[in-house]
Amino acid sequence: MGQPDYYKRELAPTLLIRSSENLPVRSFIPSNHQEPQVMDVARACHQKHGVYPLNFSFPRPALMPTSQSDRPHFLSSTIPGEPFSFSDWDAYLAEYQSSYAALSTKKGGWDTFRHLEILFSGTIPLMPGLAQAHPFALAHYPRKALVSVYDSLVHDGPAIPDAETREFFAHYAQSHLTTEAMGQFFLDAAGIRNESIYFLDQNLPTRADYLSAFTLIGLMQLRGSAVIPAFVPEYLFDDYAGDTHKLYGKGFGYSLSLPSTLRPSPSHDVAEVLTQASDFDRIVIGNYDGNQELVARLLEAGIDASRVVCIVGSDLPPDRRLLRDIKHSGMTFFVREFGSF
């Protein structure tokens, strides 16, 4: 395989093997292996920083292969940071599905949709440096197992994961990393029960924000018409007639994910939002960074801060000032990335 500088820098050179032929089979996950409970990690994070961790999630778990057939490749040829020629998401996933492992590095932050595309292809993401990541980064992932697999491959040489190892990752992904599973975590952590939800992200109809979009998808999958997006991202619904390739990231993964039967009435303007917000039990801000002015106007209009749940989906962790403001806001916050606070 070629070794472009970016790839060489991130991955141990001994793992630059394309073919799986003649590689030994190895068990990477002990029978007694346990990962920390996600909610326990989330509560610890909230106690320390005043926020809950939230990650990208996968809206179509049925795409995961149901069999554990042999694969021709050890390492996928899809390389982070390099352009790819795929115009079809299924073809893009098929490359991952032909491999046992794939490189998936930290870029702007640790959370990236590529991790999920790999896992839901029945493939193991190799994440160099994950052992040194912030304790609350990728809180919804099986971090111990991912670090163990990478370390074993580096120290003991390339090998094909056995059926139990592959099943562990497949089951973990289905249990914790689907949009429905992440949506349920979101509801549980925020203390939202059988309450109506007004979802606000005034930029989402014209510019996809991954964390906002995936969270909305998960909440609507779980709660249906009890979740109303005031600003409607038409491209999320399966009867969208526009060209999805013109969307951010060619629309891979998030576009056309919701049934058209869940589409609410057309988008409201801000004046309508301020008027109608009081009719809902909870207000979820899909992208706090892009809607701070709207949040301020909602609070000025008399909306109780305790009813507002905000998502910070930036590639960069919040700075100390934002964390201080969050702690004194009275609102509930979810954060995607963590660093040196």
N, C-alpha and C positions, 0 to 999 in steps of 0.2 A: 504494500500500500504506500501511497505517497505520504510524506510527512511534512505538511506545511508547518511553519513556525508556531502558529497558534496551537495546533493539535499536539505538536511535539512537547510544547511547554506544559500542557495540562495533563497529558496521559503518560504513564510509565511506558517507555519504549518497548518493553517486552510484551506489551499487550496490543501492539500494532499488528495483529494477525487477522486476516480476513477469513480464511477458510476454517471451518470447524472440523475438517477431516483429521482423523487420528488423534484428536485431543481426548484426554481422559475425562471421565465423568466424576464430578466431585459433589459431595454434600457440603453446603455452606451454612445451613441453618440447623443447629442442634434441636433435638426434639423438645427440650425444655425452654427454648428461646422465648422470651417475652419482651415486648416493647412497652414503654410507659403508656398509661392510659392518656389519651389525648385531652380529656377534660381535666385530668389532674395537672397536666402541663399547662393548660390554659389558665387554670385557677392560680397556679404559681406565678405565671406571667402577669396576670392581673394584679395579684398581691404586690408584686415588685414594681411594675411599671404603670399600673392603672389602665392597661389595655389588654384585649384578647388577641391571640394570633389567628390569622385567617390566610388561607392559601388558595391558589387557583384550583379548579376542580374540573372533572370531565363529564360532559353532558350526555354522552352516548356510550354507556358501559357495555351495551350489547355488541359493540365492535370488537371486544376482546376475544381472541380465538378460544374456542371451547375445548380444543384438543391440545395435547402437548407432543405434537409430532416433531420429528427430527428437523433441524434447520441446517441449511448449507453453510451459513456464515457464523463465525464466532463474534466478530465485531461489525456493527453496521457501518456502511460507507457514508452515512449522513453525518456531517461534521458541524458542530456549532461554530458560528462565525463565518462559514463559507456559504455562498449563494447556492441555491438548488434550483433545478429546472422543473420540478413537479408543479403541474397546474391543477392536479386533482388530489384531494386529501386522501382518498382511498389508496392511490398509488404511492403517496408519500408514506402512509402507514405500512403499506406492503413491504417496503424496504426494511423497516424496523422488524416486521413480522418474519423476515427471513433470517434474522440474527438472534443470537442468545444475549448479546449485550450491546450497549450503545453509549457513547460518550455524551454526557450531559453536564456541562460545567456551569459555574457561577459566572454571570455576566454583570448586568447592572446590579442585580441582587441575586439571592439564592433561588427565589421562586420563579419558575418559568414553566410555560405550558408544555415545553418539550419533555420535561420529566414525565408528564402524564401521557403524552403520545407514546412514549417508550413503554411505560408500565402497562398501558391498556392495549399494547401490541403483544403482551405476554413476554416482554423483554426486560432485562435488568439494566437500569441506568447506572453508569459508572460515574461517580462524582468525586474526583480528586479534591482534597481539601475539606471535605464535609466534616471530618472529625474536628477541625478547628473552627467551624462556624459557630455563630452565636447560639447559646443554648435554646433559644426560642425560634431560631430560623427553621423553616420547614417543619413546624411543630406537628403537622398532620401526617408526616411521612414516617416510615419505619427506619429511622436514622441509624439505630444500632446495627440493623441487618445490612443496610447499604454500606456502611463503613466496614463491616466485617467482610463482606464479599469483596470489596475493592482491595482491602489489605491482604486477603488470602490470595487473590489473583497476582498481586505484586510480589508477594513473598514466596509463593509456592508455584507460580507459573500459570499460564492460561489453562482453563478447563471448562468443560460444559457443565452447567448446573444440573443437578439431578431433579427428578420429578417433584420431590418434596420441596426443594428450594423454589422451583418455579411456581408451585402451587401456593406457597407462603406469600410470595409477592402478588400473585393474582388475587388471592383472597383479601389481602390487606388493602389493595387498591379498590376493590369492589366494596369493601366495608367502610373505608374512610375517605376516599378521594373522588367519588362521584359527586356531581352537583347536588344530588338529593342528600347524600350523606353530609356534605359540607353545609348545605342549607339547614339540615336538622341540628348540626352542631351550632350554627349561628343562632337559631331560635332558642336552643337550650341555654347557651351562654348568656344571651341577652334577656332571658326570662320571658320570652314571648310564648304565650300559650294560644288559646283560641281567640286571637285578636286580629282585627283588620289591619292591614299594612299599606301605607302609602309610600311607594318607592320613588325617590326623587334623584334624578341625575340629568340635568338639563342639557348636558353635552352628549349623552349616550346616543341619541338618535342620529347624530352626524359623525361621531367619532367613537369607535369602540374602545372602552376601557375594560381590559380583561377581567379584573376582579369584580368590578361593578356588574358586567354582563353575566359572568358565571354565577354570581350570587343571586341576581334576579332570576336567572333560569332555574336555579335550584329551589328558590322560594316559590316560584310559580308551579314548578313540578309538584311540590309538596302541598301547597295551599290553594292552588288554582285561582279562582276569581276573588279570593280573600286578599290577594296581593294585587294592587293597582299601580302600575307605573304611570306617573303623571305625564311624563315625556316618553312617548312610545318609540322604541327602537324597532322599526318594522323588519329589519333584516334578521331579527331573532326568530321570526315566525315562518313556518314551513311553506307558506304560499307567497313568500316574498318574490316579486318578479324582477327585481333589479339584478345587476351583475355582481355577484358576491366577490369576484376576483378584484373588484375595485375597492373592496373593504380592506381595512388594516389586516395585514398578514393573509391576504387573499380570502379572508373570512373563514379560514380553516378552524374547525373546532367549535365555534360559537354560533355561526350563522345557521338559520333554518332549524334551530334546536327545539322550538316550542310549537305545539299545534296551534293552528290559526283560531281554533275555537276559544283559546284563552286571550285573544287580542282584545284589549279594552277599547274604549272610545278614543277618538283621535287626541293627540297631545293637547294639553292645556297650556295657557300662557301663565306667566308668573303670578299675575293678579288672581287668576282662578285658583292657582295652587295655594296661595295664602288664604283664600276664602275657604277652600274645601279641606284644608289640612286638619282643621278642628273636628271634622267628621270621622277621623280615623283614630284607632287606638294607639298605633305606633307609626312613626315616620322613620324610614330608613334612607339615609343619604348614601347613594352608591359610590360617590367619589367626593370625599370631603374637600380635597384640595381644589377641585373645580367648581365647588358649590358653596364656598364659605359665605359669600354675600347672601345667598338664598337662605342659608342656615340662620344668619344674623337677622334677616327680615322675619323669619318664622318665629324666632324667640321674641323679637320686638312686637310681633302681633299677638303675643300672649300664649304661645305654645309652651307647655311645660317641658323643660330640658330633659326631664327623666323619661319622656316619651320618645326622645330622638336617639337614634342609633346611627353612628357614622362609621364609614369605612375609609381607611387611608391606604390606597393601593399603589403608592409610589414605588418605583424601583429602589429608592433610597430610604433609609430608616428615618423616622421623625427625629428632629433635633431636640435638644433639651428644652428649648422654649416652647415648642409645640407640646411636648409631653407635660410640661408644667401647666399649660393652658388646658390640656385635656383633663388633667386631674381636678381642675377647679371648675370645669364646665358644667358638671351635673349630667352630662350626656354619656352614653355608652359608646366606646370606641373599639374598633377592630383594626389591627395593623398587619400589613403583609411582611415588611422587612424590619430586621433588627440589627443594631450595630452597637458601637460604643456610646452608651448614653451617659 
